[in-house]
Every structure is written in structure tokens, then in C-alpha cells.
Amino acid sequence: MGYSDFVIFPFYLALFAFIFSMLRRNYKDPLLKKYHKQGFWVKVLACIAFTIFNAYISPGDSTGLYHQEGVNIYHLILKDFNNIDILFSEGKNFDETLLRNPLNAGYFKSPNNFLVTKLVTVFSFFTLGKYMVINLVFALIAFTGAWKLFLFFYEQYPGLHKKFAIAILFLPTFIFWSAGILKDSICVASIGWITYGLYEIFYRKKGLIKNALIVIVFSYLLIILKVYILISYVPFFILFIILKNVQSVNNIALKYLLTPALILGSMFGFTKALNSYGDELGQFAVKDVTKSIKRYNKAYENQVNSGSANSNFSLGVEFDGTVLGLAKLAPIAISTTFFRPFLWESHKPSTVLSSIEALLLMLFTLYIIFKAGFLKFFKLITSDPLIMYCFLFSCVFALFVGASTLNFGSLVRYKIPCMPFYLISLFLIHDKVKQKAVNKLILRPVAASEQSIFHNEKTSAQLSLS
């Protein structure tokens, strides 16, 4: 990255600030206008921090692979327009003699790496290939998805807007690791837009064609980039929509019959689909998940033994590659995802921010469990479809990430899709606990007043009899 990036960046920033300010005018709610503006500028600051971090402090795939080779393909197309075929071909067919850096040989055999690189190429035609500006494009794409997610939660509980903003728009690691040229930026955008599209189709029941296209496009991106996000997220969101639709049924008996039937039906259908398309899903098919986790664990273990990865760690429990073994591993794997790295385990700048955030999240979790009570905590999860969907998705996602990612550098990035949902589930539980406490305070004087009235009536009756 050269000085020209810093020169040209303000012009593109002004352009995007103008575009997003125009979009902001569509909102009548002053709260939404405020959060949209704040979220935009926080994302811009995160983009600048991400750029400096990856360019000067800890270079990685963002600079050495995606940007370098994406801009290289951009120049190849400018030199010979016939090279535009590269954008429509598969990575395994890419002529590696054309690589800018020979050390990147083999990376394009993974479709997810090649997709990010092709996106960089496309954006280079509008940004002159400048690293900082392309980071801004990726960051703002992620912001659009995060914003759709915020709008969804805001509609469910408008009074919790501050907490939803903290969890989605201002959570440090979530905004930082989706603020530049990484797969995570596109994944965050995809989750938000898929949520928006599915909610519009199955609950609001409007804009069928438009929203179906949105769901298809962003599902396609997730299938290529990180299919496990899609297959762990969609079932729980569909479950939420089912339960929310059931809540609108007035007949109590029908409601109790529909709920378990629809839940079991959706679970059966989704499991059947995963098994039917096992070949296409590869390592993420139901029958192969535990084998994949075992294989990843072995790979991390070999890196540690060879001394090539000092950020690797152990869960302290041997995983035998079975479903029962995964169930036994679940508590440790989930807590690892949410609450590690610990402060003393952070040896790199890339993990320090995450370790501070993880510590605060652990303390907040303990506080919520203490306030609610251990058993009541889990009872509240099942009492609200929104809490259930957020908590179950975040825990299932955390299980697979924690069990298969034994490197802190990777863990801090891989876990970000589930972090807002876990934090939101805690906020919702806390709100339920507070509401119950307030209701008790309101009912107590009423009960005392009714008791006083009863006592006075009883006394009057005794006097009249005497």
C-alpha cells in the first residue's frame, strides 16, 4: 500500500458518505437515522484501523493473497481484455504462471479464496486497485448486512435499540474483522441480507421475487465462502419464523398442536436435505462433520509438534471423532469460542482486542445467570422464540468453531458471525428478568391494597353484627 491510497481515500469516502446519507433519508424514525449514521462512521474508522493493521502491523491473506492477486488479474484484463474469462472460470483452472507471487500457488484451488480475489478484481475497476479503498467497499458491504440485521431486531423489540446497536453495530471484533478484504466481510453481509429476505418472504409475506433473489444470491456466496454458516444459521431462523407465526394463531389448542409438529417437520426436512446433498456439502454433511473436526484437530496438533504454529492451543480433552465425543466436548468447545483467548493467552496484537472482549462477555454471562438464576436462565431461553433462535444458533455455531479451530488467530475471526446473536440473547434474557422484577413491584402494592380493603370490609361486617 502506497501513499496514494491515503490521498485518494478521502474522495471515495466523501462519495460513499453522500450515497449513504441519501439512503438515510428513507427512514422517518430519528433513532434509525442516528444509528445508521453512527454505524456508518464507526465502520469507516474500523476500515482505517483494519487497513493500517494489515498493511503495516500484521500482513496476511488480505494483503498478500486477495488484494495482490486480485489487482494482478485486474492489470491482466487491462492489458488483454480476453483475460476477462478469468472472472468466469474456476480457480482450479487458473494458469498459475500468471500469479503475481509464486508463493500463492495452490490457493486458488479453494473456491472461497478465488471468489474473494475475483471480487477484488471487479472492485479494482472502480477503485484503481487501491487497497484502502477496496477495504472500504468490503467494509460497507458488510455494514449493509449488519444494518439489515439491526433493523430486524429493532422491529422485534424497539425498546432495546441501544443494546442491539452495541451487539451489531458497535461490537469491536465484529466490526473490525468485517472491515476489509476478507471472507468474513461478505459472510456478515450475507447473514444480514438472508435474515432480511427470509423474514420478508415467510413472515411479512411480501416482495417474493425480490427477496427470493436476495436470499439466493447471498446463500450462493455463503455456500462458496463458508457453507457451515448457512447450514447452522438457517434452521434456527426458520424455527423462529415458525414459532412467531404460531404465536399469531388465536386457537390455543391448535397452537399447541402446531408448534411441535412444525418444529419436528422442519428439523426432519433439513436433516434429510443435508444427507441427500451430502456429496455437494462434502466435509459439512451431517455424516462427515465429526470426521472433519477430528481431521482439523490432527492438523493443528501436527503444527504444534512441528513448532510451526505458536498460536495453537488445546481444549484439554481428546476428541475421538464420534457424535458422543462431540457432545462431551460441547461445553469446553462452546466456552472456548465465547470466552477465549484469555488475556494471558494473547501473544499477538490480533488477539488482544478479542481477549478483552471475551473477558467482558464472560463476566456479563455470569452476571446474567446470577440475576436470573441457573435454572430460570435456561427456562427463559425457551420462553421466547427470538431468544431461542439467537441462543441455539450461537451455541451450535460456537460448538463447531470451538471444536475445529485450535488456533487463536483463526478463532477470533471465525467466531464473529455468532457473537452478536449470543450477546443479544443475553440482553433479551436480562430484559425479561428486569421486566419480571418490575411487575412484582407493581403487583405488590396492588396486593397490599386489596388485602387492606378486605380487612376493612371484614372489620365493618364485624361491627355491624355487634
Secondary structure, 3 states (H helix, E strand, C coil): CCHHHHHHHHHHHHHHHHHHHHHHCCCCCHHHHHHHHHHHHHHHHHHHHHHHHHHHHCCCHHHHHHHHHHHHHHHHHHHCHHHHHHHHCCHHHCCHHHCCCHHHCCHHHCHHHHHHHHHHHHHHHHHCCCHHHHHHHHHHHHHHHHHHHHHHHHHHCHHHHHHHHHHHCCCHHHHHCCCCCCHHHHHHHHHHHHHHHHHHHHHHCCCHHHHHHHHHHHHHHHHHHHHHHHHHHHHHHHHHHHHHHHHCCCCHHHHHHHHHHHHHHHHHHHHHHHHHCHHHHHHHCHHHHHHHHHHHHHHHHHHHHHCCCCCECCCCCCCCCCHHHHHHHHHHHHHHHHHCCCHHHCCCHHHHHHHHHHHHHHHHHHHHHHHHCHHHHHHHHHHCHHHHHHHHHHHHHHHHHHHHCCEHHHHHHHCHHHHHHHHHHHHHHHHHHHHHHHHHHHHHHHHHHHHHHHHHHHHHHHHHHC
